[in-house]
Amino acid sequence: MSTSTSDIFRILTVAPNLIQIEVLNADQFKQDVNDFTIGSYLKISDDSNTSIIALVQSFKIKEASATGTTETTQPSFILDAQPIGFLDDVGKFKRGGQQIAIPPSNVSIADDQILKGIYESIEEDKKFCFSTLAQKPNIQIDVDGDKFFSKHIAVVGSTGSGKSGTVARILQEGILSTSEQNQKGVLNNTHILLFDLHGEYKTAFPKSKKLDVINLVLPYWLMNSEELEEMFIESNENNSHNQISQFRYAVIQNKKRHNPSVENPTYDSPLYFSLKEVHNFITNLNNEVIGKTDADNSKPKLSDGTLVDDRCDFYFDQIRTFVVSSQAVATKASNGPFNGEFDRFVMRLESKINDDRLGFLLKPKKTPTTEYETDDFPTILKQFIGYSDDAKDNITIIDLSGIPFEVLSIVVSLISRLVFDFCFYYKAIKAGTDEVPFLLVLEEAHNYIPQSEGAKYRSVKKSIERIAKEGRKYGLSLMIVSQRPSEISETIFSQCNNFVAMRLTNPTDQQYVKRLMPDSVSSITDTLPVLERQEALIIGDSIPIPTIVRIKDLIDKPDSKDILFRTEWKKDWVQITFDDLIKKLKKEV
């Protein structure tokens, strides 16, 4: 729709970030224009047919008195519009600035054809659609799927804004079978790993693989140094440095004991060790008494008179009893260097080992009588990388609702790090081939990657921050989902290239999100507190212009059985990689 400037509009100001336009005839404007609101688009052109697309930012009413009378003329409107892009010589929309002759000669409302043309600038095979234009539901809003998923995404919104439904709709669209190939029903290669804090995504993905506290296999020996110490060490205790040093020593020596074929295992190596044996070792250190007679040679002395030459030969198998500390010459003995110092540490270890809530982590059983050990690492890893025969969607949902909150951050850290290591070593082993694409969805992320610098969150922040900084090089992307974005680690949030921002009512959250967004379009970000449910602002390099959209309803997932897998591709990377991957991890991690 186009209306002559001389009839309705008059341009008052042209600046790089602001164009002011006066609406001279309000009645005619109302008759000629429907559904025109803040956030609508204008086309501003000059005589050479160069056109700028501008977003209506605000308006104000201007009243003027008629000369020589007491009557007032009809009020006029002044629109403030912000330039967001331009149409090139062939009418194709491009972002960025474009100079137009001053003064421009024509102003019109951007019609449906222009709006559709803006989003048609995305290549056809890269179009990804999960929403419609909020003001005009008949216009589909496409984003560039490659740019959307290959870079990190933030989905934010207050409680009740429709955030979870939006995440589910995006992921449903992302795992739809390809339509551009003749192989109807073949799944997309990207695998999605969704951390579901409240167990609310199962119904949206009935064919997904689901892991929870009952069937999740995540043995403690996969933890690295930060995760182990977060689990078992209280950093605020005076002797925490001694706890760390002896716990590290016991873990490394126990890994050597159970993995004799591995050269020089480290504290961080994903190799089996017995937590019970480590507990025995620390308990014996806490009870240790040193013989002080000439024959004892200042060695730990057991109650039966046995001298301990090497603690690793005696302290792992069982809790020992020692001679009594004495000053008598014939039985002289004194407490060991850590005697009584680890009382609280030993009680903490016992408490956690005996806590049935932590059984999935500290007492996972392969069979009723056997534990998961190093050789089971490929089986454990396959839980998270997907493409298994018992799941028909390329998505694995990890239900965190039954996991105790005190270990939530450790679980997220451990799984995220395992997936990152897999992607890292896969690319190293398969040099010259494409990455295996993964998307980690961190639901309610403020609960486990907060701004706080506390020791409790150190391991998970380190894992997720590494993915945020380096993951894209190895095909690993993040989707950060939160109702309190201001409480999330800024290091992680600032790495996001695409934002889906829903209604935010907290002023701190509003300002935080505005500051981090890659496009400084104040007119549209000011709408964050008044968006309706299922409305969102999409902004970033995957969409031609920042846009307020309405998220589509969830897809009904039929119980069809005609979905196929890329079996040959799956076998190629899964089977070959695991053999090489285990060798790499044992030697290099």
N, C-alpha and C positions, 0 to 999 in steps of 0.2 A: 504494500500500500504506500502510495506516495502522495503528499499534499504540498502544494506550492508554498514556498517560504513567504512570499508576499501576502498570502492569505492568512496564515496562522503564526508562522515563526519569524523571529528576528534574532540574529546572533549578536550577542553583546560583547563576549570576551572569548578569545582563543589563546590558550596557554598549553604548554606541553602536557600538563596533567589535569587541565580543567577547561571545559568549554561551557560557557553560560549562554542559554537560549531563552528568549522570552516568548511565551505563548500569548499572542495578542488577542485572540478571540476564543475565550474559554468555552462558550456555548457550541461553536462550530467544532472545536477540538473534541468535545464530548460526543458530538454526533458522528464524527468521522473516525474516532479511535475507540476501540474496545480493549479491555484488559490491559490498559497501560498503567504500570505501577513503578515504584522504585525498583530498579533491577531490570527494567526493560531496556531495549537496545535502539539506538538511533543511527541512521546513516547520514553523514554530513559530507557534502560534495562541493567541489569547486567547478569552474567553467570548463576545465580540461577533463572533467569526469573522474578525477582522483577522489576516492572516497575513504573516509575514516569511519570505523564503527566505534561508537561510544556507549558506555553504560550509564544509565541515569542514576545519579548518586543521591540527589535530594531535590526538593523544590520548596519554593516559598511564594507567598501571594504578594503581589504588588498592586496597591491601590493608588489611583491618581485622581485629583479633583479636576472637573471640567473648568476651563478658563472662563471667568465672568459669570459663573452660575454657582448655586449652592448644591447642585446635584453632583453626584460622583459618577465617573465612567465605570463601565464594567471592569471588575478586577481582572488583572492578567497574572500569569504564572511565570516564574523564572526557574528554569531547570538547570541544575548543575550536573554535567555529564563528564565522565572520565574516559579518555581515549584508551582503547585496549588492543587495537589492531587496525588493519587496512585491507582493502580489496585491491589486488593488483590489476594489471591491464586486461586480464581475461576473467576478472571477477572472482578469483580465488582468494580466500581469506588467509592473511598471514599475521602473525603476532608481531608486535614491535611498533615503533613509531614511523610515521610517514608525513612528510610536509605537504600541506595543501595551500593553495593561493589564498591570500587574505584580501578581502573577506570572503569566506565560503558563500556560495550562491544558493545552496539548496539544503534543506533539512527534511528528512522523512523518517517515518517509523520503519524500522527494519522488519520486513514482512517474513512470512514463513519460508519463502524461497531463499532469502538471504540467510536466515538462521540455519536452515538445513544445509546450505552450502558451507557454512562455517565448519560443521562437524563432518562433512563429506571430504574435508581436506585430508582425513586419515586414510591411509592405504586400505583397500578393501579387505585384504587377507589379514590385516592387523586389528580390524574393528572388534571392539569388545563392549557390549552394551548391557547395563543392568539398571538403567534409569531413563526417565523422560524429563523434558524441560518442565519445571514446576509451573510456569505460567501457561504453557501450551503442551498439554499431555500428548498431543498427536505427534510431537517431534521427539524422535528417539535421540538420546545423547550417547554418542559413541566416544570411547576413549581408545587410545593406542594400547592394545593389550601387551605388546612387547615392553613398552616403556612403563606400563602400570605394574607389571609383575616382576620385571627384571630389576627394579629398584625398590627401595623400601617404601612402605605405605603406612600411613597413620589414619586410624578411624577413631574419632573422638565424639563424645556426646553425653549429655547428662542422662541420668536415669529417666526412662520413659520416652526418650527421643526416638527409639526404634533402632538403636545401635546394633543389638544382636541380630535382629532381622536383616539389617543391611549387610552385616558380615556374612550371614548365611546366604543371602542372595548373590553376593559377589562370588563366593566360593562355589555355589551351585552353578553359576554361569561359567566359572573357570574350569569345572571338570566335565562340562558337556562334551559329548563325542564330537569329533571333527566332522565338518560338513563339506569341506573343500576336497576331500579325497573320496575315491570310490569305495574305500573300506568303511562302509557305514557302521558306526558303533565302535570304532577304535578310540580308545581313551587318549587324552592329551598326555604328553610325557611328564609334565610337571607333577610332582607329588607334594601334597599339602599335609603338614603336621600341625594339628590344632590343639592347643592347650585350653581345655574347657574347664574353667574354674567352678562352674555351678552345674555342670551336667545338663546343659540346655540345648545342645546341638545334635543330639542323637536322632531326633525325629526328622530333622531336615536332611539327614544323610543316612537313610536306613541301610544302605548297602556298604557303608564305610567299615573300616576295621576299627574296633573299639578296644581301648586298653583302660583298665581301671585298677584300683588297689588290689583286686582279686587276681587278675591275670597278668598284670604288669610284672615283667622280670627285669629287675634293676639292681643287681647285687652291689654291695658296698665297695667291693674291691675295684670297681670301675672309677671310683671317685679320685680326683686329683688332690694335690696337697691342700688347696684352699677349701675344697669341699669337705675333706676329712677333718681339717682343723675347725671348720665352722660347725661340724657335727659334734665333735667330741671335746673341743678345748674351749674353756671360758677365758677370753682374752683379757678380762678385767681382773683376773686373779694374779696375785703378786708373783707366783712362780710359774706363770704360763709359759715363759721361755724354756724352763726345764721340762715341762710337760711336752712341749712341741719337739724338743730335741730328742727326748727318749722315745716318744711315740714314733717319730720319723725313723729313728734307728731300728725300732722293733719291727715296723712295717717293712722296711727294706730288707732286713735280715730274714723275715718270714717269707717274703716273696722269693728270695734266693733259695730258701728251703723247699718251697713247693714248685719252683720252676727251675730246676737245675740246668736245663738245656739253654736257658736264656742268659746271655752274657751281660753282666753289669746292669741289672734292673734298677730303675730309679723309683723315687717316691711317687712319681706321677704315672709310671707305666701301668697300663690296664691289665695287670696280672693278678691271679688269685693269691690271696693270703687269708689266713684264718684269723678272724677277729677274736675268737675265743682264745687262741694261742697268744695273741698280742695282749689280751687282757691278763692272761696268766703271767706274761713277761713283766708287765707294769706292776702287777700285784707283788711279784717276787722282788722287784726293785724296791717297792715300798716297805717290804718286811726284811730286807737284806741286813745281815749282820756279818761283819768282817772279823775273821780270826786274827788275833794280834800276838800269838806266841811265835817264837822263832820258827817252829815247824810249819806254822800256818802260812807264812810268807805273805801276810796281808791279803789273803784271798777270801772271798765269801765262803762261809762254813755252814753246812747243813747240820741239822740236829743229830744225825747219825755219824758225824765226824767227817763226812765227805767234803773235800775242798773243790770249789768250782773254778776250773781253769778257764772255761769259756762259757759265759752266761747263756749263749744261744744253744748250747748242748743240754742245758738243764732247765731253763726258765720257761720254755714254750710248752712243754708237755703237760705240766701240772703245777699246781701251787705248792711250793715247798715250805717246809718248816726249818727254821734256823736255830743255831745255838742261842742261848740267852746271853745278852750283853753282860760282861763281867769285868771287874778290875782286878780280880785275883790273878796272881802270876801264872798259875798252872792252867787257868781257863780264860785267860784274858781275851776279850772280844768287845768290839764297839759297833755301834750302828753304822750301816752303809751310808754313802753320800746322799741317798734319796729316801732313807728310812723315815717313814711318817710324813714325808712331804707330799705324797700323792694320794692321801686319804680321800679327798674330795674327787680327785680324778678317777680313782678306782670305783667309787660309788657311782659316778656319772656313767662310766662304761657299763657297769652292771645294770644300772637302771635302763639304759637305752637297749642293751642286748635283750633284756627281759620284757621290754615293752612290746606287746603283741601288735599294737597299731603300726609299729615299724617293721613288722615281719617281712613285708614285701621288699624291704631295703636291706635289713640286717640278717634275716634268716630265710632267704629264698631257697626253695628246695626243688631240685630237678626231679627227684623221686622222693618218697617218704624217708629214705635213708641216705640220699646223696645230695651234695650241693652243686651249684653251677660253678664250674672252674674255667680256667683260661681257654681251654679248647672249645668251650661253649660260646665264646665271644661272637662268632658269626651268627649263631642263632639269636642271640640277644640283640644284635644290631639290626637284624632283619625285621624286628618288630616295628622299627621306626622308618625304614626306608621304603616301605610299601611294596606294591606290585605283587602281593601274595595271592594265592589262588582262592582264599576265603573272603576276599573283599572285592566288590564290583565297582567301587569308586576309587579314584586315586587320592584318597584322603584317609588319614589315620587320626582318630579323635582320642586324645589322652584325657580321660575324665579325672580331674584333680579334686573333685568334690569330696571324695572319701579319704584324701591324704591329709594327715595332720599338718596344721598350718606351720608348725615349727620346722618342718623339713620341706615345705613347699618350694622355697627358693633353691634348695639343693637339688631337688628333683628336676626343676626346670633347667638349672645350670648344667646338670649332668647330661640330660637328653640333648640339649642344644649343642653342647660341646661335642658329643659323639657324632651328631649329624654334620657339624662343621668339619671335624677331623675326617669323616668319610669323604665329604666333598673335596677337601684339600688333597688327600692322598689319591683320590680317584683321578683328579686332574694331573697330579704328578706322575702317576703310573701310566695313564692313558694320554700322554702328551700328544698334542696335535688333534685331539678329538674334542667334541663339544662337551660342556659340563653336564652333569646330571642335575636338572633344575629342581630346587626345593623351595617351598614357602613355609616359613614358621609363623603361625598365627598365635600371638600372645594376648589372650583374652584377659581383661582386667589387669593389665600389665603393671599398674601402679602398686599392686600388692606385692610384687617381688622384684621390680627394678626401679626403686624409688630414688629420689634425689638424695636421700639419707646416705651418709658416709659410714654408717655402722658396720661392724664386722659381720653382722648377720647376713648382709646382702653383698658382701665383697665378691664372693665366688660367682654368683649369678650375674652381677653387673659386669664383671670381667668377661664372662662368656658371651653375653649378649652384646656388649660394646665391641668386642672383637668381630662378631658377625656384622654389626652395623658398619664398621669401618672397612672390613676386608671381605665379607661374605659374597658380595656381588661378583668378585673376581673368580669365584669358584661355583657360581650358579645358585647361591643361597641368598634368599631374600627374606625380609621380615615384614609382618603386618602387626603393627602395634595398636592395640585396641584398649581404650580407657575412657572412664567417665571423669577422671581427674588428671588431665594432661599436665597440669602444673606440678604434680607430684612425681612425674617420671624423670628419670635421668636425662638431663639435657643433652649429654653426649650422644645418647641413643636417638632421642627425638629429632635432634638437629640433622641427622643423616637421612631423614625421610624426604623423598622427592615428590611424593603425591599425598594429598590430604583429602579425606572425606570427613568434613566437619559438620556434625549435626548440631541440634540445639544445645547451647552451653549457657547455663544460667549463672554460673559463678564468675564474677568479674575477673578474678585472678586467672582462671582458666582461659577466659576470653582473650585477655592481654597476652598470655603466654603463647597461645596458638597463633595469634596475629603476628607476634614477633618472629615466630619460627617459619611461617609460611613463605615459600619462595617468591610469590608474587605479592607486591604491595598494592593491593586493590582495596583501599579502605572502604569504598562505597559498598562493596559486597560483603566484606567481612563484618561490617557493622550489623548485619542481619542475623548473626549467630544467636543472640538471645531470643529472637522471635520466630525462628523457624518452626514449622509444624512437625508433628510426628511423621517420620519417614521422609522428611525433606532434608537435604544435605547440600553443602557447598563443596563441589569438587574443584580442586585447584592443584596445579602441578604441571609437569612437562608432558603428561600423557593426554592432556585435553587441550584443544586449541585455545580456549579462553576460560577463565574462572566462571563457573556456572552453578546456579541453584537448581537442583534437580529433585524429582520425586522418585524414590527407590521403588522398583517394581516389586510386586508381591512374590512370595516364595514359589518356587516351582514344585508342583506336585510330583513326587518321585514314584513313578509306576513300578510295579514289581516285575519288570521285564527281564528275560534271561538271554537277550540277544547281544549283550555287551561283550565284546571280545578284548583280548589283551595283546599287546605287541610282544608275543611270547619270545620270538627270536631275539628281539632287541633286549628284552629283560634278561634272558639267559646269558647274553653276550657280556653285559657289564656286571651282573650280579655274581655269577659263578667265578669268572676270571678274577674279579677284583678282590673277593674275600681272601683267597689264598695269598695274594701279594700284600693285601692290606694288613693282615695279621702280622706278617713278617716285618712290615714297615713300622707298625705301631709298637711292636715289642722292642725294636732296636732304636727307634728315633723319638718316640713321644717322651 
